[in-house]
Amino acid sequence: MILGVNFSKLIADRINNNATGSININNNIKINEIKESKIFTAKGDKALEIEFEFTSKYEPSIAQIIIIGTAIYVNKEKASKDILKEWEKDKKISEKYVEEILSALLMKANVEAVLLSKEINVPPPIPMPRVGKNGNDGDNSYIG
């Protein structure tokens, strides 16, 4: 489980004010490093520090949002050691754990990216909920 997420760098950069037409937003999250944490945990648990980078790139090139941070992940000692061992060997996280970790990181980063997009006056990087017949009004276009 993710105990907490701390952001160390938040960049919201408006590159171009003259974009017209449709805007595509590409979101990506990347794990940069996993290492053992010095945090005290319950007996039988082990904490890991997961350094990550989340990016939202707007095309045409009108803006970008970059969020860099660290998450504290806690699991049973064997599971944490397995994650660390696989990371050190292949720079990958086992399918058994990757969904839980990436889902938690995306949840925190997406919320922050929505707030940052508002500050630089660009559409949010994720579609916002809409009201209408069956969840939309028949128009599939989205404007943030």
C-alpha positions, 0 to 999 in steps of 0.5 A, spaced: 500 500 500 502 507 498 502 510 505 504 517 502 506 521 496 510 527 496 511 532 490 518 535 489 517 538 483 511 541 479 512 544 472 506 547 468 509 550 462 504 554 457 508 554 451 504 557 445 498 561 446 495 561 439 493 553 438 487 552 434 483 546 433 483 539 437 488 538 442 491 531 444 493 530 451 498 524 452 499 522 459 505 518 462 508 516 468 515 513 469 518 509 475 525 512 475 528 509 481 526 504 487 530 503 493 529 501 500 526 506 505 529 507 512 521 508 515 519 504 521 514 499 519 510 494 523 513 487 524 514 483 518 513 489 513 518 493 509 517 500 506 520 502 499 521 509 496 519 509 489 521 515 485 516 517 479 515 522 474 508 524 471 508 528 464 502 531 460 504 533 453 499 537 449 499 537 442 500 541 438 505 543 442 501 548 447 503 546 454 506 541 458 505 539 465 511 535 469 510 532 476 516 529 480 515 525 486 516 520 491 512 515 494 512 510 500 510 503 499 509 498 504 508 491 503 510 484 507 518 484 507 518 478 502 514 482 497 518 488 498 524 484 497 521 481 491 520 488 488 526 491 490 530 485 487 526 485 480 527 492 480 535 492 481 535 486 476 530 489 470 528 496 472 521 493 472 515 491 477 512 485 477 505 485 474 503 482 481 504 489 484 505 494 478 497 495 478 496 497 485 503 502 485 501 505 478 494 506 480 495 510 486 501 514 483 496 516 477 490 518 482 495 523 486 498 526 480 492 526 476 489 531 481 495 535 481 495 536 474 488 538 473 489 543 478 496 545 475 492 545 468 487 550 471 493 555 473 496 555 466 489 556 462 489 549 458 484 543 458 485 538 464 489 532 462 483 528 464 476 528 462 471 531 467 465 528 468 459 530 464 451 530 465 447 528 460 443 522 457 447 516 459 453 520 461 453 525 455 449 529 451 450 526 444 456 530 442 463 526 443 467 532 443 471 534 450 472 541 451 476 542 458 
